[in-house]
Amino acid sequence: MSRAALATIHLGALRHNLARIRERAQGAHVMAVVKADGYGHGLERVARALDEAEAFGVAAIADGLRLRAAGHRQRIIVLSGPDAPADLAEMRRLGLEAVIHHDSQLDWLAADRDPRPLRVWLKLDTGMHRLGFSPERAAEVHARLRALPAAHPEIALMTHFAASDEFDNALTARQIERFVAATRGLAGERALSNSAGVLGWPDARGDWVRVGGLLYGLAVVEGKCGADFGFRPAMTLATRLVAVNRIRKGERVGYAATWEAPEDMPVGVAAIGYGDGYPRSAVAGTPVLVGGRRAAIVGRVSMDLLTVDLRAAPAARVGDAVTLWGPALPVETVAAHAGTISYELTCGVTRRVLFAEDEA
């Protein structure tokens, strides 16, 4: 018998979100970021729903292999580029493109004797201080890439924002200025904006927008959810009650007996836990929906089960649906109670959860 935990992926929401991004992108091409198995939604199903995107962004060559095997012919960009010299041959075989951010990668390209030029994206570090060449080296590295037979002469230029989700943070404005100054006079398409950049920084459109979270209807601004900006959540995580128990006042629930019943009350047991990807860090009071009515978890989340205060849903019975997050209960709300972000929750859904699709 299968477990009751089910993640439903709303394909219509993915398509809606892509259309909303196009409206905001003001003519820029869309690179749909589908790394981490499509942010936990399933790489192949997400790519199928987002097939009108001009390119896909991935974190690993293996993701590019899966996309090509599924028949996708779009441009596919490996966002951290090659990890070893041997990766260059596999990228060429699959028709992938490489982000070049470090001198070691330049050296591998210089030593490469394959006559087929590889399409590359030159990444500049304008303030994130994670990957990328310093802006002062932009012209030098661009010229070196243009001179390498192993690199395609059409070189795209990109950077990554550190705080674009804070619309009043001057760091993003400084990053835009640094990028514009560093790339002035250099040939090539520009890519600056991530999801939050698309929402809050119209001066950073460039030729491409590189969008992840918004495609899945996830929040990219603290204190907001995707719906606040017109985006629709693409995942509903749900399960069912497997028990309804009567707990007396003063009795304690769950591991370490951390939660005490304030009165005689019904407590439901739902078939989901951290083994399915529901966060163990979710505290008592984290909301769920039981039969469509808002309730709250009590006690600690265990590996396979969690317990629910049913005083707000006194008619609940074994078999009733329990929604952990979805359109009627934003995943951002759950993430806030768990001390994390929505991205981590959707990416963390495990393989023992069943997946289904609908067109909503």
N, C-alpha and C positions, 0 to 999 in steps of 0.2 A: 504494500500500500504506500502511495506517495504521501509525503508530508503536505500539509495544507498551505504552506507558504507559497505565494504566487506573486510574481512581478509582471504586471501588464504594461507593455510598451505601447504608447499611443502614437501611431505613425502619423496621424493627421496633425498632431501637435508639433512633431518635428518639422513637417512641411510648412505649417503655419509660422513657426519660428524662423525658418529660413527666409520666408517671404518678408517677415517683419525686419529681419536684418538687411535684406536688400533695400527696403525702403529707407532705412537709416544710413546705409552705406553710400548713398548718393552716387551710384554708378561704379563704385569700386568692385572688383572681383571678390568673390567669397572663397576663402580657404576654410573648409569645415574641419575642425580639429576633432578627430575621432580616436585619439589615443586612449589608453586604459580601457580597452574593449568598449569604445564608444561611451566613456564615462560610466561604465557599468551597464549600459543599455543593450550591449551586443553589437560588436563591430559591423558584422555583415548586414544585420537588419537596419542599423542606423544609416549605413552607407547607401542601402537600397532606397530608404526614404529620402535621403539627401542627395540623390543622384544628380540633381540639377546644379549642385555646387561646382564651381570651376576647378577646384582642387581639394584634396584631402591632406590634412596634416597628421602625421603619426610620430610616435616616439621610437619606433623600432622597425628595422627592415622586415621582421617577421610579420608586422601588421601590413606592410606593403605587399608582401607575398599573399596574404589572405585576401586583400582587396583585388589584386590581379586575378587570383584564382576564382573569385566571385564574378569576374567579368568587367570590373570597373576600369575604364580607360582614361579617366581624368589624370591630371598631374597629381603626383603624390610626393609630398615633401617630408623627408626625415628630419625632424626638428632639431636634433642634436648632431646630425651628420654622421659620418663614418666613425666607428670606434676603433677600427684597425685597418691597415692597408688592404686586407683581403675584402673588406666590405665594398670597396669601389667596384669590383667586378660584379658582385651580386646586385648592386644598385643599377649598374648598366643593364644587366640581364633583365631586370624587372622594370626598367624605365622609371626609376625613382630619381628624385632630386635631393641634393645634399645641402644642408645648412653648414657653412664653413665658419667656425668661430675661434679657431686656435691654430697656432703656428705648426703644431704637429700635423694637422690635416693638410696644411699647405705643403709640407714636406712630402707627405704621401702622394699628393697629386703631382708634385714635381718629379717624383721618382717613377710615376706610373707611365707605362709605355703603351697602354691600350689606345688605339687610334680613334676610338669613339669618344667624343667629348661629353663630359658629364655636366648636366645643368646644375648650377650652384647658386646659393643665396648667401651673400656676405652679411654676417651679423655683427653689428656694432653694439658695444656696451655703453649706453648713454646714461646709466645710473642704476640699473638693476644689480650690477656687479656680481653676475653669475656666469654667463657665457657671453663671449663677444670680444672683438678687438676694440681698443680704445679709439675714440673718434679721431684722434690725431693721426692715426695710422690708416684711415679710410682710403685715402688716395693711393698710398703705397701698396696696400693689400689688393685693392681693386686693380691696379696696374699689373701686379704680379699675377693675379688670376687671369687677366686678359692675355698675358704672355704665355700661359701654360697650354700646350696642346691638349692636355687631358681635361681642361675645363672649357665648357661652352662659352663663347664670347659674350653672350647675353646674360649678364650677371644681375640678379635682383639684389636689392639692399633692404635690410630689415633691422629692427631693434625690438626691445621688449620693455613695456612699462612696469614700473615697480609699484605705483600707487594710483593707477588710473581710476580705481573704484572710489577714490576720495576726490570729488569733483572740485573741491576748493584747495587741493594740495598743489603747491607751486612746483613740486618736483616734476610732475608730468609736463608742465609748460616748459621747464628747463630741458627735459629730455627731448621734446619736440624741437626746440631751438638748436640743441647740440646736433641732432640728427640732420636737420636741414642744413646747418652750416658745414658739417663734415662731408655731406654728399653733394654739395653744390658743384655743378659741373661734371659730375660722374654719370655716365650712361647707365640706365637700368630702371626697372620698375621698383617702386617703394612699397614697403609694408611696415606699418607702425602699430595699428590698433588691434588690441585684443577685445574681448567682449565688453569690458567696462569702457574701453576707449571708444567703441562704437556708440555707447550711450552718452558719454559725457564730454567727449573731446572732438568736436567737428573739424578742428584744424588738423586732425591726424588721420584723415581718411586714406590718403595715399592712393596707390593703384590696387592694393589688396587690403582686405580686412581679414584677420586671422581669429576666428570665433570658435569658442568652445562652449562654455557654460550656458550662454544664452540659447544655443541650439536646443538644449535639453530643458529649457524653461527654468534654469537654476538662477538663484540670486547671485549677482556680482557686486552688489552694493550692500554694506552692512545695514541691518535693520529693515531691509526690503526683501520682497520675494519677486520671482520673475513676473508674476501676474501684475505687479505694480507698474511694469513697463510694457504691458501688453503681450507678454510671452506666456505660453501654456506649458505646464509641467508634462514631461513625456513619460513619466513612470508612476504607476500606482503599486505600492507594496501592500499586500493584504494577506490575511490568514483567517483562521476560524477558532472559536472557543472550543476547547476539548473538555472543559469541566467548569461547573459553577458551584461554588462552595459557600456555606454560611460561616462567617467568622464572628466570634464574639468580641465584645469590647475588651481591649487590653491584650488580645492575642496578637502575636507577631507573625509576619509573613516574609518568607524568602530566606536566602542565605544570610548568615550573620544576624538574622532577626532584627534588621535595621528599621522596619516600619511597623508601627503599632496601630491596630484598628481603633479609631476614636469612638466607635459605637458598634453594636451588632449590625452586620452588613453583608451583602453578597460580594464575593470576589471571584472574578473569572480567571481562567487559565487559558492563555492563547498559545498556539503552536508556532512560536517563533522565538529566536534568541540570538545571542551573539554568534552562534555557529552558522546562522543564516545571514549575518551581516548587520543585524539590528544592534545599535551601539550599547555595549555594557555600561558605558558612562552615562546613559540616560537616567536621570534622577526620578524619584517618585514625584508625580505631578506632570510628567511628560504626557502630552495628550495623545489619545488614539480615538478612533471612531468605532463604536460598537453598534452594528445595525444602523449606521448613519448618525448615531447620537454621540456627542462628545463625552468621553470618559478620560481616565488617567491611569497610568501604570502606578503600581505600588510595589515596594520591595525592590530587590536587586534583579536586574535582567540576568537570567542564567543562559546556559549554552543553547538549550532547545525550547525554552518556555519563558513567558513573562506573565505577571499577574496584574489584574486590572480591577480597579475600584468600580463596581457596577451600581453604585447608588444612583447615578444619573441615568442608568439604563436598567431599571429593576425587572423588566420583562425579558431580559436577555436569557437565551437558552443555549445549550450545547449545539454547536453547528452554526451559530450566528457569525456573520462576517465581522472581522476586525480589520480596519484600515490603519496602517502604520504611517503612511504618507501618500499623497496624491493630490489631485485637483481640489478636493474638499478639505485637505489638511496639508498645508505647505511643508515640504521637507525642511525648509529653512527654520520652521518653528521647532521641529524635532531636533535639528542640529543645534539650535540655541540652547535647548535644555540639556543637550549632551556635551556642550562645550566644544563644538567643532563646527565645520561648515558643510553645506549641502553636498559639495563635490565628494567629500570623503564618504558620506552615507551611500550615495548611489554607486560609487566605485567599489564600495565594500560589500555589496550583495554577493553572496557566495554561490558556488555551483550547485549546491543542493536545493536552492530555490528554483521552482519551475518558472519558466517564462512563457508568456503568451503575447499576442499582438492584437490590437484592434485599430480601426481606422479613425477613431475619435481624435 
